[in-house]
Amino acid sequence: MAVPNIRVTELVAGLVQLVPGTRYEVPAQGVSAIYLPQDGPIMVQSGDRKAVQVEKGGLCSLPKGGMHTLHAPGHPLVRQGHLDPPFPIDPPHGDGPVIFAGRMPSVSNPLPDIVPDIILLSRAEMRQERQLDLIFSLIRENALTPEEDRTQITHRLAEVAAIILLEYVLRNLKSDGLNAAAGVGDPHIRKALLAIHENPDEAWTLDRLASQAGLSRSVFAQRFREIVDQTPVDYLTRIRMARATRLLRANELSVSEIAFEVGYKSDASFHKAFKRMIGVSPNAYRKQKRKG
């Protein structure tokens, strides 16, 4: 699937310093946010999800404009703060990590049902995505140049960055055996995909997904398979297994905790589904990735 056209009509960007001990709250709004730590790690929490660390040289994007918070790691959170544009363009000189922050209208996102709430790239992944690393370096350079108006340049660069990020998301979905982009053209299948992507840990059944799509059970099952090229249950399982493999590689949760996180009520059912889809047990997969 070709990436749809993306048009950026507004971009606000600059440098922000996160004061240690302060939790910065960003309410839900129709604005996509992006953060690139410049000199140290930051913590980002999207909605009620667990906070994640974004290292220096990494990237965090929240393309749907959902509620989130930021703070500097390693300090008790004793006060509230707000992260409101316009952002300064001069480097701060106080304590705490500095981030390059950007905001643009979330309507620029052409596939809101498919793109996740939060996109994280490590420093290593940014280096692998050389085009993305280069584009954000150029955005930063132009956004922080006060001598002349670089608005048109930064807007076009932001469009390129958004396209590359979208390609990254679709490529990862495809590598996980997921053909989500194929279903967005059908309004019924799109509703079912949205339900799965937003709540993969939900106890979805064929009947419940058909109800989400507004179709009968038989029509939904046939149309989903024709468009997405797999059954709804197989698609749901692949979504869960893709998330499970990422959690296993992160090495923070136990296998039992991961099973619960991705929607399985018992370790046995999770182990069975994982081995059927991935080819090895969750524990064996984790050991392989540790050795690698």
MARTORRO-342113 format. One line per field, with one value per atom (N, C-alpha, C): atom name; x, y, z. Coordinates in Angstrom, 1 decimal, padded with zeros to 4 digits, m for minus. Layout:
# residues N
site <- [CA|...]
px <- [X|...]
py <- [Y|...]
pz <- [Z|...]
# end
This chain:
# residues 292
site <- [N|CA|C|N|CA|C|N|CA|C|N|CA|C|N|CA|C|N|CA|C|N|CA|C|N|CA|C|N|CA|C|N|CA|C|N|CA|C|N|CA|C|N|CA|C|N|CA|C|N|CA|C|N|CA|C|N|CA|C|N|CA|C|N|CA|C|N|CA|C|N|CA|C|N|CA|C|N|CA|C|N|CA|C|N|CA|C|N|CA|C|N|CA|C|N|CA|C|N|CA|C|N|CA|C|N|CA|C|N|CA|C|N|CA|C|N|CA|C|N|CA|C|N|CA|C|N|CA|C|N|CA|C|N|CA|C|N|CA|C|N|CA|C|N|CA|C|N|CA|C|N|CA|C|N|CA|C|N|CA|C|N|CA|C|N|CA|C|N|CA|C|N|CA|C|N|CA|C|N|CA|C|N|CA|C|N|CA|C|N|CA|C|N|CA|C|N|CA|C|N|CA|C|N|CA|C|N|CA|C|N|CA|C|N|CA|C|N|CA|C|N|CA|C|N|CA|C|N|CA|C|N|CA|C|N|CA|C|N|CA|C|N|CA|C|N|CA|C|N|CA|C|N|CA|C|N|CA|C|N|CA|C|N|CA|C|N|CA|C|N|CA|C|N|CA|C|N|CA|C|N|CA|C|N|CA|C|N|CA|C|N|CA|C|N|CA|C|N|CA|C|N|CA|C|N|CA|C|N|CA|C|N|CA|C|N|CA|C|N|CA|C|N|CA|C|N|CA|C|N|CA|C|N|CA|C|N|CA|C|N|CA|C|N|CA|C|N|CA|C|N|CA|C|N|CA|C|N|CA|C|N|CA|C|N|CA|C|N|CA|C|N|CA|C|N|CA|C|N|CA|C|N|CA|C|N|CA|C|N|CA|C|N|CA|C|N|CA|C|N|CA|C|N|CA|C|N|CA|C|N|CA|C|N|CA|C|N|CA|C|N|CA|C|N|CA|C|N|CA|C|N|CA|C|N|CA|C|N|CA|C|N|CA|C|N|CA|C|N|CA|C|N|CA|C|N|CA|C|N|CA|C|N|CA|C|N|CA|C|N|CA|C|N|CA|C|N|CA|C|N|CA|C|N|CA|C|N|CA|C|N|CA|C|N|CA|C|N|CA|C|N|CA|C|N|CA|C|N|CA|C|N|CA|C|N|CA|C|N|CA|C|N|CA|C|N|CA|C|N|CA|C|N|CA|C|N|CA|C|N|CA|C|N|CA|C|N|CA|C|N|CA|C|N|CA|C|N|CA|C|N|CA|C|N|CA|C|N|CA|C|N|CA|C|N|CA|C|N|CA|C|N|CA|C|N|CA|C|N|CA|C|N|CA|C|N|CA|C|N|CA|C|N|CA|C|N|CA|C|N|CA|C|N|CA|C|N|CA|C|N|CA|C|N|CA|C|N|CA|C|N|CA|C|N|CA|C|N|CA|C|N|CA|C|N|CA|C|N|CA|C|N|CA|C|N|CA|C|N|CA|C|N|CA|C|N|CA|C|N|CA|C|N|CA|C|N|CA|C|N|CA|C|N|CA|C|N|CA|C|N|CA|C|N|CA|C|N|CA|C|N|CA|C|N|CA|C|N|CA|C|N|CA|C|N|CA|C|N|CA|C|N|CA|C|N|CA|C|N|CA|C|N|CA|C|N|CA|C|N|CA|C|N|CA|C|N|CA|C|N|CA|C|N|CA|C|N|CA|C|N|CA|C|N|CA|C|N|CA|C|N|CA|C|N|CA|C|N|CA|C|N|CA|C|N|CA|C|N|CA|C|N|CA|C|N|CA|C|N|CA|C|N|CA|C|N|CA|C|N|CA|C|N|CA|C|N|CA|C|N|CA|C|N|CA|C|N|CA|C|N|CA|C|N|CA|C|N|CA|C|N|CA|C|N|CA|C|N|CA|C|N|CA|C|N|CA|C|N|CA|C|N|CA|C|N|CA|C|N|CA|C|N|CA|C|N|CA|C|N|CA|C|N|CA|C|N|CA|C|N|CA|C|N|CA|C|N|CA|C|N|CA|C|N|CA|C|N|CA|C|N|CA|C|N|CA|C|N|CA|C|N|CA|C|N|CA|C|N|CA|C|N|CA|C|N|CA|C|N|CA|C|N|CA|C|N|CA|C|N|CA|C|N|CA|C|N|CA|C|N|CA|C|N|CA|C|N|CA|C|N|CA|C|N|CA|C|N|CA|C|N|CA|C|N|CA|C|N|CA|C|N|CA|C|N|CA|C|N|CA|C|N|CA|C|N|CA|C|N|CA|C|N|CA|C|N|CA|C|N|CA|C]
px <- [000.8|000.0|000.9|000.6|001.3|000.9|001.9|001.6|000.8|m000.4|m001.2|m000.5|m001.0|m000.4|m000.5|000.5|000.5|000.8|000.0|000.2|000.3|001.4|001.6|001.4|000.5|000.2|000.7|001.1|001.6|002.6|003.6|004.6|005.2|005.1|005.7|006.7|008.0|009.1|010.1|010.8|011.8|012.4|013.2|013.9|013.2|013.0|012.4|013.3|013.4|014.1|013.1|013.3|012.4|013.1|012.5|013.1|012.9|014.0|013.8|012.8|012.0|011.0|009.6|009.5|008.3|007.7|006.4|005.7|004.9|005.3|004.7|003.5|002.3|001.1|000.7|000.4|m000.1|m001.5|m002.5|m003.9|m004.1|m005.1|m005.5|m006.0|m005.5|m005.8|m005.6|m006.0|m005.9|m004.5|m003.5|m002.1|m001.2|m000.5|000.5|001.8|002.4|003.6|004.8|005.9|007.2|008.2|009.0|010.1|011.4|012.5|013.8|014.7|015.0|016.0|017.3|017.9|019.1|020.3|020.2|021.4|021.2|020.1|019.8|018.5|018.2|016.9|015.7|014.5|013.3|012.3|011.3|010.2|008.9|008.2|007.0|005.9|004.8|003.6|002.4|001.9|000.8|m000.5|m001.4|m002.7|m002.4|m003.0|m002.8|m001.8|m001.0|000.0|001.2|002.1|003.3|004.2|004.9|005.8|007.0|007.5|008.6|009.7|011.0|012.1|012.5|012.8|013.3|014.7|015.7|017.1|017.5|018.7|019.3|019.5|019.1|019.3|018.1|017.2|016.0|014.9|013.7|012.5|011.2|010.4|009.0|008.0|007.1|006.0|004.7|003.8|002.4|001.5|001.3|000.6|m000.9|m001.5|m003.0|m003.3|m002.3|m002.6|m003.2|m002.9|m003.5|m002.9|m003.6|m003.0|m001.7|m000.7|000.5|001.2|002.2|003.1|004.5|005.4|006.8|007.5|008.6|009.4|010.8|011.7|013.1|013.2|013.9|014.0|014.9|014.7|015.6|015.3|014.1|013.8|012.3|012.0|010.6|009.9|008.6|007.8|007.0|007.4|006.8|006.0|006.0|005.2|004.7|003.7|003.1|003.6|003.7|004.1|003.3|003.4|002.7|003.8|003.5|004.4|003.6|003.6|002.8|003.6|003.3|004.0|003.6|004.3|005.5|006.7|007.6|008.8|010.0|010.8|012.0|013.0|013.7|014.7|016.1|016.3|017.6|017.9|019.1|019.4|019.2|018.5|018.4|019.7|019.8|021.1|020.9|019.7|019.4|019.7|019.2|019.3|018.2|018.5|017.4|017.7|017.1|017.3|016.6|017.3|016.7|016.2|015.0|014.3|014.0|014.1|013.6|012.1|011.2|009.8|009.1|008.2|007.5|006.0|005.2|003.7|003.2|002.3|001.6|000.2|m000.7|m002.1|m002.1|m002.9|m003.0|m003.8|m004.5|m005.2|m004.2|m002.9|m001.9|m001.7|m002.2|m002.1|m003.2|m002.8|m003.8|m004.4|m003.7|m004.2|m004.4|m005.3|m005.4|m005.8|m006.4|m006.8|m005.7|m004.6|m003.6|m002.3|m002.0|m000.9|m001.1|m000.2|m000.4|m000.4|m000.9|m000.9|000.5|001.5|002.8|003.8|004.8|005.8|007.2|007.9|009.2|010.3|011.4|012.6|013.8|014.6|015.8|016.8|018.0|019.1|019.6|019.7|020.1|019.1|017.8|016.8|016.9|017.1|017.2|018.4|019.5|020.7|020.4|019.6|019.2|018.3|017.4|016.5|017.3|018.3|019.2|018.5|017.5|016.7|016.0|015.4|014.7|015.6|016.7|017.7|018.1|018.4|018.8|017.7|016.5|015.4|015.2|015.2|015.0|016.1|017.3|018.5|018.2|017.7|017.4|016.3|015.2|014.1|014.6|015.4|015.9|016.8|017.6|018.5|017.7|016.7|015.9|014.9|014.3|013.4|014.1|015.4|016.1|016.9|016.6|017.4|016.5|016.8|016.0|016.2|017.3|017.6|016.7|016.0|015.1|014.0|012.9|011.7|012.0|012.0|012.2|010.9|009.8|008.5|008.2|008.3|008.0|009.0|010.2|011.2|010.9|010.6|010.3|009.0|008.0|006.8|007.0|007.8|008.0|008.9|009.9|010.7|009.8|008.9|008.0|007.1|006.7|005.9|006.7|008.0|008.9|009.1|009.3|009.5|008.2|007.1|005.8|005.6|006.0|005.9|006.8|008.1|009.0|008.6|008.0|007.5|006.4|005.5|004.3|004.8|005.8|006.4|007.0|007.6|008.3|007.2|006.1|005.0|004.4|004.1|003.5|004.5|005.8|006.8|006.9|006.8|006.9|005.6|004.5|003.3|003.4|003.9|004.0|005.0|006.1|007.1|006.5|005.5|004.8|003.7|003.6|002.5|001.2|001.2|m000.1|m000.3|m001.5|m001.8|m002.9|m002.7|m003.7|m004.1|m003.1|m003.3|m004.3|m004.4|m005.4|m006.8|m007.1|m008.5|m009.0|m008.2|m008.7|m009.6|m009.6|m010.5|m011.9|m012.2|m013.5|m014.0|m015.1|m015.5|m015.9|m016.4|m016.8|m015.5|m014.6|m013.4|m012.5|m012.6|m011.8|m012.2|m013.5|m014.0|m013.5|m013.5|m013.0|m011.5|m010.7|m009.3|m009.0|m009.8|m009.6|m009.8|m010.8|m011.1|m010.0|m009.4|m008.3|m007.1|m006.7|m005.5|m005.6|m006.7|m006.8|m006.9|m007.5|m007.6|m007.3|m006.0|m005.7|m005.9|m005.9|m006.0|m007.5|m008.4|m009.8|m010.1|m011.2|m011.6|m012.5|m011.8|m012.6|m013.0|m014.2|m014.7|m015.2|m015.4|m015.8|m017.1|m018.1|m019.3|m019.1|m018.3|m018.1|m017.4|m016.4|m015.8|m016.8|m017.6|m018.6|m019.6|m019.9|m020.8|m020.1|m018.8|m018.0|m018.1|m018.0|m018.0|m019.4|m020.4|m021.8|m022.2|m021.7|m022.0|m022.4|m023.1|m023.4|m022.1|m022.1|m020.9|m020.3|m021.2|m020.6|m020.1|m020.8|m020.4|m019.1|m019.0|m017.8|m016.6|m016.7|m015.6|m015.1|m016.1|m015.7|m015.0|m015.6|m015.0|m013.7|m013.5|m012.2|m011.1|m011.4|m010.4|m010.1|m011.1|m010.9|m010.0|m010.2|m009.5|m008.1|m008.1|m006.9|m006.0|m006.6|m005.9|m005.6|m006.3|m006.2|m007.5|m007.8|m009.0|m008.9|m010.1|m010.0|m009.3|m009.5|m008.8|m007.3|m006.9|m005.5|m004.8|m005.6|m005.0|m004.9|m005.9|m005.8|m004.6|m004.5|m003.3|m002.0|m001.9|m000.6|m000.3|m001.4|m001.2|m000.7|m001.3|m000.9|000.5|000.9|002.2|003.3|002.9|003.9|004.2|003.1|003.3|004.1|003.8|004.4|005.9|006.3|007.7|008.5|007.8|008.5|008.7|007.7|007.8|008.8|008.9|009.9|011.3|011.5|012.8|013.2|012.2|012.4|012.9|012.5|013.1|012.7|011.5|011.1|010.1|009.2|008.1|008.3|007.7|007.7|006.9|007.0|006.2|004.7|004.4|003.0|002.5|003.2|002.8|002.5|003.4|003.2|002.0|001.7|000.5|m000.7|m000.8|m001.9|m002.0|m000.8|m000.8|m001.3|m001.1|m001.6|m002.9|m003.6|m004.9|m005.2|m004.3|m004.5|m004.7|m005.7|m006.1|m005.3|m004.6|m003.8|m002.5|m001.4|m000.1|m000.1|m000.9|m001.0|m001.5|m002.6|m003.1|m002.2|m001.5|m000.5|000.7|001.2|002.3|002.0|000.7|000.3|000.2|m000.4|m000.6|000.8|001.6|003.0|003.8|003.8|004.6|004.0|002.7|002.1|002.4|002.5|002.7|004.2|005.0|006.4|007.3|006.9|007.7|008.5|008.6|009.3|008.5|008.8|008.1|008.5|007.7|008.1|009.5|009.7|011.0|012.2|012.0|013.0|013.3|012.2|012.4|013.2|012.9|013.6|015.1|015.4|016.8|017.5|016.9|017.5|017.9|017.0|017.2|018.3|018.4|019.4|020.8|020.9|022.1|022.5|021.5|021.7|022.1]
py <- [m001.2|000.0|001.2|002.2|003.4|004.3|005.0|005.9|007.1|007.4|008.5|009.8|010.8|012.2|012.7|013.4|014.0|015.5|016.4|017.8|018.4|019.1|019.8|021.3|021.9|023.3|024.1|023.4|024.2|023.3|023.9|023.2|024.1|023.8|024.6|023.7|024.2|023.4|024.3|023.7|024.4|023.5|024.1|023.3|023.5|022.4|022.5|021.7|022.3|021.6|021.0|019.7|019.1|019.3|020.0|020.3|019.0|018.5|017.3|017.4|016.4|016.4|017.0|017.4|017.9|017.0|016.7|015.9|016.9|016.9|017.8|017.1|017.7|017.2|017.8|017.0|017.4|016.8|017.7|017.1|016.6|015.8|015.3|016.5|016.5|017.6|017.2|018.0|017.6|018.0|017.7|018.1|016.9|016.5|015.4|016.0|015.2|015.6|014.7|015.3|014.5|015.1|014.2|014.6|013.8|014.6|014.0|014.4|013.6|013.9|014.3|015.5|016.0|015.6|015.5|015.3|014.3|013.6|012.6|012.0|010.9|010.2|011.0|010.7|011.2|010.1|010.3|009.3|009.9|009.1|009.5|008.5|008.9|008.1|008.5|007.6|007.8|007.3|008.1|007.7|006.9|005.7|004.9|003.8|003.9|002.9|003.2|002.2|002.3|003.3|004.1|005.1|004.4|004.9|004.3|005.3|004.8|005.7|005.9|007.2|007.5|008.0|007.3|007.6|008.8|009.4|010.4|009.9|010.6|010.1|009.3|009.0|008.3|009.3|008.7|009.5|009.0|009.9|009.5|010.3|009.7|010.4|010.0|010.9|010.6|011.2|010.5|011.0|011.3|010.7|010.9|012.1|012.7|013.8|013.4|012.2|011.7|012.4|012.3|012.8|012.0|012.8|012.1|013.0|012.4|013.2|012.9|013.9|013.7|014.1|013.4|013.9|013.3|013.9|013.5|012.3|011.2|010.0|010.2|009.4|009.3|010.3|011.0|012.0|011.8|011.9|011.9|013.0|012.7|013.7|014.5|015.7|016.5|017.7|018.0|019.1|018.9|019.6|019.5|020.7|020.4|021.5|021.3|022.2|022.1|022.4|021.8|021.9|022.5|023.8|024.5|025.3|025.3|026.1|027.6|028.5|028.3|027.9|027.1|026.6|027.5|027.8|028.6|028.0|028.8|028.2|028.4|029.1|029.2|028.0|027.4|026.3|026.7|025.9|026.2|025.9|026.5|026.4|025.8|025.4|024.9|023.4|022.8|021.4|020.6|019.4|018.6|018.3|017.2|016.9|017.9|018.2|019.1|018.2|018.6|017.9|018.8|018.3|019.1|018.6|019.6|019.3|019.9|019.1|019.6|019.3|020.1|019.9|020.3|019.4|019.7|019.1|019.6|019.1|017.6|016.9|015.4|015.0|016.0|015.7|015.4|015.7|015.3|013.8|013.0|011.6|011.0|010.4|009.9|008.5|007.8|006.5|006.4|007.2|007.2|005.9|005.0|003.7|002.8|002.9|002.0|002.5|003.7|004.3|004.2|003.6|003.5|004.8|004.8|006.0|006.6|005.7|006.1|005.3|006.0|005.4|005.7|004.7|004.8|004.2|005.0|004.5|004.8|003.7|003.9|004.6|004.9|005.5|004.7|003.3|002.4|002.3|002.4|002.3|003.6|004.8|006.0|006.0|005.4|005.2|004.3|003.3|002.4|003.1|003.9|004.7|006.0|005.9|007.1|008.3|008.0|009.1|009.9|009.2|009.8|010.7|010.1|010.8|012.1|012.0|013.2|014.2|013.8|014.7|015.5|014.8|015.5|016.4|016.1|017.0|018.3|018.1|019.3|020.1|019.4|020.2|021.0|020.3|021.0|022.2|022.1|023.2|024.3|024.0|025.1|025.7|024.9|025.5|026.4|026.1|026.9|028.0|028.3|029.4|030.7|031.7|032.8|033.9|033.8|035.0|035.1|034.1|034.2|033.2|033.5|032.6|031.3|030.2|028.9|028.1|028.7|028.0|027.0|027.4|026.5|025.3|025.6|024.5|023.5|024.0|023.1|022.3|022.9|022.2|021.1|021.3|020.3|019.2|019.5|018.5|017.7|018.3|017.6|016.6|017.0|016.1|014.8|015.1|013.9|013.0|013.7|012.9|012.1|012.7|012.0|010.8|010.9|009.8|008.7|009.1|008.0|007.3|008.0|007.4|006.4|006.9|006.0|004.8|005.0|003.8|002.8|003.4|002.6|001.7|002.3|001.6|000.5|000.9|m000.1|m001.3|m000.9|m002.0|m002.9|m002.4|m003.3|m004.1|m003.6|m004.4|m005.5|m005.2|m006.2|m007.3|m006.9|m007.9|m008.8|m008.3|m009.1|m010.0|m009.9|m010.7|m010.0|m008.7|m007.9|m007.1|m007.2|m006.4|m005.4|m004.6|m003.7|m002.6|m002.1|m001.0|m001.4|m002.7|m003.2|m003.0|m003.0|m002.9|m001.5|m000.5|000.9|001.4|000.9|001.4|000.9|m000.1|m000.6|m000.1|000.7|001.3|000.3|m000.9|m001.9|m002.6|m003.0|m003.7|m002.7|m001.5|m000.5|m000.4|m000.5|m000.4|m001.6|m002.7|m003.9|m003.8|m003.3|m003.2|m002.1|m001.1|m000.1|m000.7|m001.5|m002.1|m003.0|m003.8|m004.7|m004.0|m002.9|m002.2|m001.4|m000.9|m000.1|m000.9|m002.1|m003.0|m004.4|m004.7|m006.1|m007.1|m006.6|m007.5|m007.8|m007.2|m007.4|m008.9|m009.5|m010.8|m010.9|m010.6|m010.5|m011.9|m012.0|m013.1|m012.7|m013.7|m013.3|m012.5|m012.9|m012.2|m010.8|m010.6|m009.2|m008.3|m008.9|m008.1|m007.8|m008.8|m008.5|m007.4|m007.4|m006.3|m005.0|m004.9|m003.7|m003.2|m004.1|m003.8|m003.5|m003.8|m003.6|m004.6|m005.8|m006.8|m008.1|m009.0|m010.3|m011.1|m012.1|m012.9|m013.5|m014.1|m014.7|m013.8|m012.7|m011.7|m011.0|m010.7|m010.1|m011.0|m012.3|m013.3|m013.4|m013.5|m013.6|m012.4|m011.2|m009.9|m009.6|m009.9|m009.7|m010.5|m011.8|m012.7|m012.2|m011.8|m011.4|m010.2|m009.2|m008.0|m008.0|m008.6|m008.6|m009.9|m010.9|m012.1|m013.0|m012.9|m013.8|m013.7|m014.6|m014.6|m013.5|m013.1|m012.1|m012.6|m013.9|m014.5|m014.6|m015.0|m015.0|m013.7|m012.7|m011.3|m010.8|m011.1|m010.7|m011.4|m012.6|m013.4|m012.8|m012.4|m011.8|m010.5|m009.7|m008.4|m008.7|m009.7|m010.0|m010.5|m011.4|m012.0|m010.9|m010.0|m008.9|m008.1|m007.8|m007.1|m007.9|m009.2|m010.1|m010.2|m010.3|m010.4|m009.1|m008.0|m006.7|m006.7|m007.1|m007.1|m008.1|m009.3|m010.3|m009.7|m009.0|m008.4|m007.3|m006.6|m005.5|m006.1|m007.3|m008.1|m007.4|m006.8|m006.1|m006.9|m007.6|m008.3|m009.8|m010.6|m012.0|m012.5|m013.8|m014.3|m014.3|m014.6|m014.6|m013.2|m012.2|m010.8|m010.4|m010.8|m010.5|m011.2|m012.5|m013.2|m012.4|m011.8|m011.0|m009.7|m009.1|m007.8|m007.9|m009.1|m009.2|m009.9|m010.2|m010.6|m012.1|m012.8|m014.2|m014.4|m015.2|m015.4|m016.5|m017.3|m018.4|m018.5|m018.9|m019.1|m020.1|m021.2|m022.3|m021.9|m021.1|m020.6|m019.7|m018.9|m018.0|m018.8|m019.7|m020.5|m021.3|m021.8|m022.5|m021.6|m020.5|m019.5|m019.0|m018.7|m018.2|m019.2|m020.4|m021.4|m021.7|m021.7|m021.9|m020.8|m019.6|m018.5|m018.2|m018.3|m017.9|m019.1|m020.3|m021.5|m022.0|m021.1|m021.5|m021.0|m021.5|m021.0|m019.6|m018.9|m017.5|m017.5|m018.5|m018.5|m018.7|m019.6|m019.9|m018.7|m018.0|m016.7|m015.7|m015.5|m014.6|m014.9|m016.2|m016.6|m016.4|m016.7|m016.4|m015.0|m014.1|m012.6|m012.1|m012.7|m012.4|m012.7|m013.9|m014.4|m013.5|m013.1|m012.3|m010.9]
pz <- [000.0|000.0|000.0|m000.9|m001.0|000.2|000.7|001.9|001.4|002.0|001.6|001.7|001.0|001.1|002.5|002.9|004.2|004.0|004.6|004.5|005.9|006.2|007.4|007.2|007.9|007.7|008.9|010.0|011.1|011.9|012.3|013.2|014.2|015.4|016.5|017.2|017.2|017.7|018.5|019.4|020.1|021.2|022.1|023.1|024.5|025.2|026.5|027.5|028.7|029.8|030.8|031.1|032.1|033.5|034.3|035.7|036.5|037.1|037.9|039.0|039.2|040.2|039.8|038.5|037.9|036.9|037.1|036.1|035.2|033.9|032.9|032.3|032.4|031.9|030.5|029.6|028.3|028.0|028.0|027.9|026.5|026.3|025.0|024.1|022.9|022.0|020.6|019.7|018.3|017.7|018.5|018.1|018.3|017.3|017.4|018.1|019.0|019.7|019.3|019.3|019.1|020.0|020.6|021.5|021.2|021.2|020.9|022.0|023.0|024.1|023.5|024.0|023.4|024.3|025.6|026.4|027.5|027.5|028.6|028.4|029.1|029.0|029.6|029.1|029.7|029.8|030.6|030.8|030.2|029.5|028.8|029.2|029.6|029.9|029.1|028.2|027.4|028.0|028.3|029.0|030.3|030.4|031.6|031.4|030.3|030.1|031.1|031.2|032.0|031.3|032.1|031.6|031.0|029.9|029.1|029.1|029.0|028.9|027.5|027.1|025.8|026.0|025.4|025.6|024.8|025.1|024.3|022.9|021.9|020.5|020.0|020.9|020.5|020.2|019.9|019.5|020.1|020.5|021.0|020.2|019.5|018.8|019.3|019.5|019.9|018.8|017.7|016.6|016.7|017.7|017.9|018.8|019.4|020.3|021.6|022.0|023.3|024.5|025.7|026.9|027.3|027.7|028.2|029.1|029.8|030.8|030.5|030.9|030.8|032.1|032.4|033.5|033.4|034.1|034.2|035.1|034.7|035.5|036.7|037.7|038.9|040.0|039.9|040.9|041.4|042.7|043.1|042.5|042.1|041.4|042.5|042.7|043.8|043.3|042.0|041.6|040.1|039.7|038.4|037.5|036.3|035.3|034.0|033.1|031.9|030.7|029.6|028.5|027.3|027.3|026.4|025.4|024.1|023.1|023.3|022.8|021.9|022.8|022.2|022.8|022.5|023.5|023.2|022.2|021.5|020.5|021.1|022.2|022.8|023.8|023.8|024.7|026.1|026.9|028.4|029.1|030.3|031.0|032.4|032.8|034.1|034.2|035.3|035.5|034.8|034.4|033.8|032.4|031.8|030.4|029.5|028.4|027.4|026.2|025.8|024.7|023.5|022.3|021.2|021.0|021.2|021.2|020.0|019.4|018.2|018.3|017.8|017.8|016.4|015.9|014.6|014.6|013.8|013.9|013.6|014.5|014.3|013.1|012.5|011.3|010.1|010.4|009.4|009.3|010.3|010.3|009.4|008.3|007.3|007.7|008.6|009.0|010.5|011.1|012.5|013.2|012.4|013.0|013.1|012.3|012.2|013.0|012.9|013.6|015.1|015.9|017.3|018.1|019.3|020.1|020.4|020.5|020.8|020.0|019.4|018.6|019.2|019.5|020.2|019.3|019.2|018.5|019.4|019.6|020.4|019.6|020.2|019.5|018.4|018.7|017.6|016.4|016.7|015.7|014.9|015.5|014.8|013.8|014.3|013.4|012.2|012.5|011.4|010.4|010.9|010.0|009.7|008.9|008.7|008.1|007.2|006.6|007.7|008.7|009.7|010.6|011.0|011.8|011.1|009.8|009.0|009.0|008.7|008.5|009.8|011.0|012.2|012.6|012.2|012.4|011.6|010.4|009.5|010.1|010.6|011.2|012.4|013.2|014.4|014.0|013.0|012.6|012.1|011.3|010.7|011.7|012.6|013.6|014.6|014.8|015.8|015.2|014.0|013.3|013.3|014.2|014.3|013.3|012.6|011.7|010.5|010.1|008.9|009.1|008.3|008.3|007.6|008.3|007.6|007.7|007.8|008.0|006.9|005.7|004.6|004.5|004.9|004.9|006.0|007.2|008.3|008.0|007.4|007.1|006.2|005.1|004.1|004.7|005.5|006.2|007.2|007.9|008.8|008.0|006.8|006.0|005.6|005.3|004.9|006.2|007.3|008.5|008.9|008.7|009.0|008.0|006.8|005.8|006.2|006.6|006.9|008.2|009.2|010.4|010.0|009.1|008.8|008.0|007.1|006.5|007.5|008.5|009.5|010.3|010.6|011.3|010.4|009.1|008.2|007.9|007.8|007.6|008.8|010.0|011.2|011.3|010.9|010.9|009.9|008.7|007.7|008.1|008.7|009.2|010.3|011.0|012.0|011.3|010.0|009.3|009.3|009.5|009.6|008.4|007.8|006.6|007.0|008.0|008.5|007.5|006.7|005.8|004.7|004.4|003.4|003.8|005.1|005.6|005.8|005.7|006.0|005.0|003.8|002.8|002.9|003.7|004.0|005.3|005.4|006.6|007.7|007.3|008.3|008.9|008.0|008.5|009.2|008.8|009.5|011.0|011.3|012.7|013.5|012.9|013.6|013.8|012.9|013.0|014.1|014.2|015.2|016.6|016.7|018.0|018.4|017.5|017.8|018.2|017.4|017.7|018.9|019.3|020.5|021.7|021.6|022.8|022.5|022.1|021.8|022.9|024.1|025.3|025.6|024.9|025.1|024.7|025.4|025.1|023.8|022.7|021.4|020.9|020.5|019.8|018.4|017.5|016.2|016.2|017.1|017.2|017.6|018.6|019.1|018.1|017.3|016.3|015.1|014.8|013.8|014.2|015.5|016.0|015.9|016.2|016.1|014.6|013.7|012.3|011.7|012.5|012.0|010.9|011.0|010.0|010.7|009.9|010.4|010.6|011.4|011.7|010.5|009.6|008.4|007.4|007.2|006.2|006.7|008.0|008.5|008.3|008.7|008.6|007.2|006.2|004.8|004.3|004.6|004.1|004.7|006.0|006.7|006.0|005.8|005.2|003.8|003.0|001.6|001.6|002.5|002.5|003.1|004.3|005.2|004.9|004.3|003.9|005.1|006.1|007.3|008.1|008.9|009.7|010.8|011.3|012.4|013.6|013.9|015.1|014.9|013.7|013.4|013.4|012.9|013.0|014.4|015.2|016.6|017.3|017.0|017.6|017.2|016.0|015.5|016.1|016.3|017.1|018.5|019.1|020.5|020.5|019.6|019.6|019.2|018.4|018.0|019.3|020.1|021.3|022.3|022.4|023.3|023.1|021.8|021.5|021.8|021.7|022.0|023.6|024.3|025.8|026.2|025.6|025.9|025.7|024.6|024.3|025.3|025.8|026.7|028.1|028.4|029.5|030.9|030.9|032.2|032.9|032.2|032.8|032.8|033.7|033.6|032.5|032.1|031.1|031.5|032.7|033.2|033.1|033.4|033.3|031.9|031.0|029.6|029.0|029.5|029.0|029.4|030.6|031.0|030.2|030.0|029.3|027.9|027.2|025.8|025.7|026.8|026.7|027.0|027.6|027.9|029.4|029.7|031.1|031.7|031.0|031.6|030.8|031.6|031.0|029.9|030.1|029.2|027.8|027.8|026.5|025.8|026.6|026.0|025.4|026.1|025.7|024.4|024.3|023.2|021.9|022.1|021.0|020.5|021.5|021.2|020.3|020.8|020.1|018.7|018.6|017.3|016.3|016.8|015.9|015.7|016.8|016.7|016.5|016.9|016.7|017.8|018.9|020.1|021.3|022.5|023.7|024.0|024.8|025.2|025.9|026.8|027.5|026.6|025.6|024.6|023.8|023.4|022.6|023.4|024.6|025.5|025.6|025.8|025.9|024.6|023.4|022.1|022.0|022.4|022.2|023.2|024.3|025.3|024.7|024.1|023.5|022.3|021.6|020.4|020.7]
# end
